[in-house]
Amino acid sequence: MFQLRKKVFLKEVVTADQLGQPCPPIYRVAAMAVFQNPLSGKFSEDLSELFEIGGALGKDLAAEAIRQLNGDPVSYGKAAIVGINGDLEQGGAVIHPRLGAPMRAAAGGGEAVIPSNAKLGAPGCEIDLPLGHKDNPWSFDHFDTMTLNIPDAPKPDEIVLCLAYADGGRPIPRCGKGPINT
């Protein structure tokens, strides 16, 4: 079993681009969990304990994040911040092997790889969580980022697990619809 310290949810409703041009509302919701890193301060070949934590937290966090959207989820992403007594690979262990299945299940499927990011950090550090279309990895309109942080996390022996969903792409996208054949 793992020790969960807290959950944090961030809900954004984007109604204009950065220049103020109005757009239909786009809801983006991030769910974050702060938990004790059971492998903090030690090297381990076996990271399976962290695989299980990612899967267990993923189901609960994903369901709550999607409940807070205004529409069906069309894009998603995941990230982890590992406290400085941990190892970057521990962040990967939380977000890769078991987190994807509950995220896809909550979103009603997902053919595309879930974009991800992991880093080591001190309390309050930010992470850029990438978003991408859940079914079409080439949907330029849905390449986006949420910058996340929790002021008091991660402590040196903690990990912050982050996942996010959006019910739309970027506001007023104008970069094209996919790869350009040259």
Summary of the structure (lengths in Angstrom):
residues: 182
radius of gyration: 16.4
end to end distance: 52.7
largest distance: 52.7
contacts: 615
relative contact order: 0.24
helix: 21%
strand: 36%
